[in-house]
């Protein structure tokens, strides 16, 4: 059910994202066509999962906050999308194992390393969860910069405004594979590296090629 539901949602969202938000996507050649991949992006708006999921040519298993996942009216939707609930206030080993299993099976996992939305629209510091996934899996990491989503739907907005939104994928990179007991200092370095890659995409010039 999950793959079919995900594909249906992705198809139905396209008219809104193309007409209302004028979604533009570039750098698609940086996303591996197959095999495990961790897609990391900035997070400033509730629109981010929708635009990143639509922009990425592969199905993304998103890690989302457990408090959001358990929202009564939305739980069925997140389950249908095969999202992974994660607790941000503690080391969530269950979520980590779930994501690692997907990556080991050649799937694509999407995560916002900051953990939650940046309420001021600026790039924030990453938590170590995304870094831990990258280090434990050893899979390629594809950074993505989302531009315009904060202006289209900032915190507190009920509906998106008609603004142009862009998603730019950057070249994949890998970090050295680490064991279960990876040092916190190393994970902090990996987290900073991720946000550095994402930040350059957010601040850079629009890429030449574009599609949705």
N, C-alpha and C positions, 0 to 999 in steps of 0.2 A: 504493500500500500504506500509506503513512504516515498519511493521513487516516483510513482505516478502522481501522488498528491503534490510533491515538490514541483514536478514539471507543470502541473496544471496551474499552480499558484504563480509560477514564473511566467507562464504564457498570459494569464489574465492580468498580470501587473504591467505588462509591456505598454499597452496604450496609455495608461496614466503616466508612467515614467517617461515615455517619449514625448507626449504632448504637453502635459502639465509641468513636468520638471525638465524637459528637454535633455534627457540623460545622454551624456556622451561618454564613451569608453575608449581608452587607448592602452596600448601595451599588452594586448591579448597574447601576443607571441611569447611573452614571458611566462605564461601559465602552462606548465607541462600538461600534455594531452592525456597522460596516464601516469599511474604510480602515485605514491604518497606525496602530499604537499600540504604545507601549513601556510594559509593566507592570513596575513596580519594587516590591520588597518586602523586608522584613527577613528575616534568615536565622539561625535558631538551632537547627534540627533537620533531620534527614534527611526528616522528614515534609513540610517546606515545599513542595517541588515538587508533591507529590501533592495537598495540600490546595489550593494555589493553582491548579493545573491543573484540579481538579474545580470549584473555585469560579467560575473565569472562564468566562463563556458562550462564549468564542471559543477556538479552538485556540491554545495558546501554544508558540512555538518557544523552548525554554529554552536559555540559554547556561550550560553547566556546565563545571566544571574538567576539563581534558583527562585528568588522572590518574584521575578517577572515570569518565569516558567510556570510557577504555581498559581498565577492569577486565574481564578475560577473560569472566567469567560474566554480565556485564551489558551488554557492548558491543552485542549484538544488540538489546537492549531500547531503549537510547538511540538507536540508529539507526532503529528502528521508530517512535520517538516524534519523529523529525526534530529531535533536539536538536543544538545547535551546540557542539562542543568548543572550549574556549578555554584557552590557557596564561596563568596568572596571574603568572608570574615574568618575563614579557617582553611587549613590545608585539606582540600577535597580530593582524597585519593581515589574515590570512586569515579569522579569526573575525569581525572587524569588517566586512569586505567581505560575508561571508555574511549577517550580520544586516542590513546596509544594503540588500542586494538584496531580502531578504524584506520589509522595511519599504517599499521602493520599489514592491513588488508588492502593497501593501495588506494585508500580513499583520500578525499580532500577535506580538511578541517579549517574552519574559519574562526578567527578569534580577534577580539579587540583588546590588545594588551593593557590598555589603561584600566580595564575592568568595568568602568561605567562611563557615562557621557561626561565630557568636559563642559561644564555649565557655562563657561565663558567663551566657548568656541575655539580655544587654543589647545595646542598639543600638550598633553600631560605626560607624567612619568608612567612607565609601564610597571605592572606588577610582575612577579617572577613566574607566574603560571605559564605564560606563553613561552618564556625562555626555557622553562623546564621541559615543556613539550618538545621544543626544538632540540634541546640537548639530549633528551632521553631517546628520541626517535631517530635523530640523525638525518631527517628528511629535508628536502629543499624547502626554504622559506621564501615565499613571494610577498614582498611588501606592496601595499595598495594605499594610495592617497585619495581620500574622498574630499572633494571640494564643493562647496555650495549647499551642502545638506543643512548646515547650521542656519544659514540665511533662509532656506526654504521652510524649515521646521525647527526653530530653536526650542529649548526647554520651556514648557508652559503653553506652547501652541497646540491647539486642538486638531487643526487640519493643516496640511502643507500649503505653502504659498507658491505661486507660479514663479519659480526661480530656476536658473540653469544649474544642474548638478553634473559633476564630472567624476569619473573613477579612473585613476591612472595606475596601472600595474607596472612594477619595476622589475629589474632583473633578479632572478632567484639567487639566494646565497645559502650557504650551509654553515653550521657551527660544528665544532668537534663533538662527536658523540660522548656523552658522559654517563657515568654509572648512577645508581639510585642515590648515592650520597654526595652528589655534586656540591662543591663549595658554594656558599651563598654569594661570595664576592664574584665568582665566575658567572653565576646566573644573573647577577646585577649587571655585569658587563654585557652579557648577551641581550638583556632587556633594553639597555641603552642603545646597543647596536641596532636592534629592531626599530626603535623609535627614531633613530637617526635616519635610517633608510626611508621610513614612512614620512618623516618630516620633510625630507628633500623632495618627495613627490608632491606633498601638499603645497609646498612653497614654489615649486618649479613652474616653468612655462608649460602651457598645454601641448601635448604631443601632437604630431602632425596627423597621424591616422586616427580615425574615430569611427566607432560603430556601437550598436547596442544589442 
